[in-house]
Amino acid sequence: MLLFCPTCANILQVEEGPKCLRFSCSTCPYVHNITRRVGSRSYPKRKEVRHSCRTLHHMGNGDCLLNCVRLIIFLISLG
């Protein structure tokens, strides 16, 4: 699949030709007829889920609750 012009490296545009759609360059006379379906898929890697104070895993942890209380007191003192 061509996305960039091989002669000038500009991005190709899709235009309607006399018989079919085609890729064309806006700066040079390069034209490539599209004869089959063009497409691509990418599957990004999933990120790891971070645990927070709300998960059951940390509910028994007093340090997390203490940090949340400290944050709330700090935010109240600012306002």
GITAMO-V527564 format. One record per residue. N is the residue number from 1. RES is the residue in one small letter. SS is DSSP state (H for helix, E for strand, L for the rest). D_FIRST is the distance of its C-alpha to the first C-alpha in whole Angstrom. Layout:
# GITAMO-V527564
<<N:RES:SS:D_FIRST> <N:RES:SS:D_FIRST>>
This chain:
# GITAMO-V527564
<<1:m:L:0> <2:l:L:4> <3:l:L:6> <4:f:E:9> <5:c:L:11> <6:p:L:12> <7:t:L:15> <8:c:L:17> <9:a:L:14> <10:n:L:15> <11:i:E:12> <12:l:L:11> <13:q:E:13> <14:v:E:12> <15:e:E:16> <16:e:E:17> <17:g:L:18> <18:p:L:21> <19:k:L:19> <20:c:L:16> <21:l:E:14> <22:r:E:12> <23:f:E:10> <24:s:E:13> <25:c:L:15> <26:s:L:18> <27:t:L:20> <28:c:L:19> <29:p:L:19> <30:y:L:15> <31:v:E:13> <32:h:E:11> <33:n:E:11> <34:i:L:9> <35:t:L:11> <36:r:L:10> <37:r:L:10> <38:v:L:7> <39:g:L:8> <40:s:L:9> <41:r:L:12> <42:s:L:14> <43:y:L:18> <44:p:L:20> <45:k:L:23> <46:r:L:26> <47:k:L:29> <48:e:L:33> <49:v:L:35> <50:r:L:38> <51:h:L:41> <52:s:L:44> <53:c:L:47> <54:r:L:47> <55:t:L:45> <56:l:L:48> <57:h:L:48> <58:h:L:49> <59:m:L:52> <60:g:L:54> <61:n:L:54> <62:g:H:56> <63:d:H:54> <64:c:H:51> <65:l:H:54> <66:l:H:56> <67:n:H:53> <68:c:H:52> <69:v:H:56> <70:r:H:56> <71:l:H:53> <72:i:H:54> <73:i:H:57> <74:f:H:56> <75:l:H:54> <76:i:H:57> <77:s:H:59> <78:l:H:56> <79:g:L:57>>
